[in-house]
Amino acid sequence: MTTVHAEEFTDTAPSATRSPGRVLVTGGASGLGAAVVAAVAGAGGTPVALDLAPGPGTSATWNQVDVTDRVAVEDAVTQAAERLGGLDAVVTAAGIDRCGRLLDVPAQQWEHVVQVNLFGTVNTVRAALPHLLATHGRVVTVASTLALRGVSDATAYCASKFAVLGFSQALTAETAGQVGVTTLIPGGMDTHFFDGRTEQYRPTDNSQLNDPARVAQAVLFALSQPRGCEIRQLFIAHENEPSWP
């Protein structure tokens, strides 16, 4: 495994040839997280994956961690940074949903969505921030089209993703000139995210779902910007995305 250090970068290097460096990815076992892990490795970077699920079959350094466990996340991030000599970026792709009307979703399940989507994001960013400040690194938080509009039967998911968007904007203001912050707003993707749902909450046409590998390339685009240039918000979706505009 090749470790790429921040000092190897040059501000004038073409984005297509710049390695993304040492990138911590939550939710790296499947879906968008796994696609980002593969894209980072393919671009010459060093991915570190965090997920509650078993590790993927990639060359990434793996840590099985519940992102809602703040202490466990702190330990995993510290170990990764020490092993790699620092971190250059964090991508918070871990996310879950529990569909249903507010009175029909058990309170514990509703709260767990917020714990994973919001507090999992905050736990990871907080733990990684000292390392990113040292490298003038980047954070890519993953929101959703449902961070921009509320829909029925998704109060937990909408609340958590609206909160991720607000957290990201505040973090941008707080770390301006020190750490780059991009909020990724992906439309529906062809992943296992929809598995286990009842028919009414499943996409009726998978052909209108984006390939997560394409979304991962958008993440790399955000990470490849030269110092001094930041993509603050990035909306990416299939051309037939039904939830936009």
N, C-alpha and C positions, 0 to 999 in steps of 0.2 A: 504494500500500500504506500503510495506516495503522499507525503505531507507537504502541502504548499503553504508557505508563509507569506504574510502580508507584504513583507519587504521585497518580495519577488515581483510584485505588481508594478506597473508604471502607469501614470495617469494618462499617457498618450497612446497606450497600447490599444489596438482595435478591439472592440467588444467581442468580436467573434473569436479572438485568440486568447482573451484573458481568462484564466482559470477562476472559477467561483471560490476557490480556496477551501477552507475548513467550514463545512456547513452542517449545522445541527438541524434535524428535521423531526418534528413530532408527528405521530400518526404514520410512521414510515413503513408499517407492515403491509399496507394495502392502499388502493385508491390513489388520490393525488399525492399523498406522502411517499408512497413507493415509487411513483413516477418521478418525483423530485429527486429522490435518492439516486435513481438510475440516471437521470439527466445530469446531476452533479458529477457522478462518477464518469459518465461519458464525456463530459467537458473537461476532464482532467482534475477535478476537485476531489476533496476527501469528505464524503458524507458520513455523518454520525446519526443513526436512527434511534428514536425513542418511541416506544409503543407498548401498550399493555398486552398486545397479542404477540405470538411467537415471531421471531425475526424472519425477514425475507431471505430468499436465496440470492443475496448479492454480496459484494465485497465490502459493504459498509460495516463500520464498527457498530455493534448492536447493544442496546440497553433496554431491558424489559422493565418499563416504568409506567406507573399510573400517573398521568399528568395532573390529576387532582391532588396528589400527595406532594405538597410543597417541599417537604424535607427530602423525599426521595428524588425529586427533580433537581433540587440543589446539589445533591450528592452526585447524580449522574452528569450534570453539566460541569461540575468542578472536575470530576474524573476525566471527562472528555477533553476539557481545555488543558489539563495538565498533561495528558497523554499526547496531545497534538501540538502543544506549545502555544495554544491560543485558539480563538474562534474568529472567523471572518463574517459569518452570517448565521441567522436563525430563521427557519421557516416553520410557522406553527400551523400544521395541516391537520392535527388531531381534531376530530369533531364527530358528534353523534346527534341523533334526533329521536324524539318520541312524538309521533303524530296523534292528534286527537283534540277534542274540545277540552277546554280548561278543566271542567268538572269531571271529565272522563279519564284524564291522565292522572294516575296516582301522584301525590305531592312529591314523594321521594324520587320518582322517575323524572318529574318535571325539573326538580332542583338539580338532578344529576346532569341534565343537558347543560344547564348554566355552569355547573362546576367544571365539566369537561371543556366546553367551548370557550367560556370566558376565563375562568380561573386557571384552567390548563394553559391558556395563552399567557396570562399574566405571570403565573409561576415560572414558566420557561423564560420569558423575556427578562423578568427580574433577576433570575439566576445567571443569565448570560450577559446581562448588560455591562458589568465591569470588564468582561473580556472584550466585548464589542467596542467599548469606549477606548480600550487600549489599541485597537487596530483600526479605528474609524470604520467599523463594520456596518452591517445592514441587518434589518429585521424585515421579514415579509410576514405579515399577519394575514390569515385567510378568513375573509368574511363570506358574503353570499349575496345573491340578488335579494334575499330576504333580510339583508341589512339596510335595504333601501325602501322597502315597502312591507307592510304587514298583511298577512293573509289568515283566513280562518283555519283553525285546527293546527296551528303552528306557533302558539304563543311562546312556548319555551325556546324554540329555535330562533324565532324572530327576536325575542328579548335578548338572547345571548349574542346574536350576530349584530344587532344594533349596538350592543355594548362593546363588542370587539371593534367596531368602526369608531365609536367615540373614544375608546382607549387608545386606538392607534393615532387618531388625530391629536389627542392630548400628548401622547408620547413624542409625536413629531415636533410639537412646539417645545417640549421639554428638552429634547436632545438635538435641536437644530444646530448644524455645523459640527456635530460630534458623532452622530450615528444616523444612518439613512433609514427611513421607515417607509415601507410601501404597504398599502392595503390592497390585497388581491380580492377582487369580487368576481368569482367564477359563477357562470350559469351551471345548469345541470350537467353532470358528467356521467359517463358510462362506467360506473364502479359498483361495488357491492353495497354502497350506501343505502340502496333501496331494497336490499334483500330483507326478507322477514316482515315486510309491510303487508297490510291487507290490500286487496286489489284497488280500493278507492284512493290509496295513497302512493300507488306505483305509477311511473310514467306510462302513458298509453302508447308511446312511440319512441323506442330507444334510438331511432335514427336521428332524433333531435337532441340527443345528448352528446356533449363534446368528449373527445378522447382525452383522458387525463394527461397523456404524454404531451399533447399540444399545450395544455395549461402549464405543464412543467417547463416547457420552453419559454413561456411568458415569465415565469419566475426567474429563469436564467437571464432573460433580457433585463429584468429589474436589477439583478445582482451584477450585471456586466457594465453598468453605467460608470463613466469615469468620475473620479472624485470631484465633488462640486455640483454634480447633476444627479437629481433624485426623481424617480417616478413615485409620486405620492399616492396615487390611486390608479388601479389597473383593472378594468372590466374586460373579461374575456368570456365568450360564449359561442356556441354553435350558431351558425347563420340563421337557423330557424328557432332559436331560443324563444319559447313561448312566454317567458316571464319578463321580457324586455321589449319595448320600454314599459 
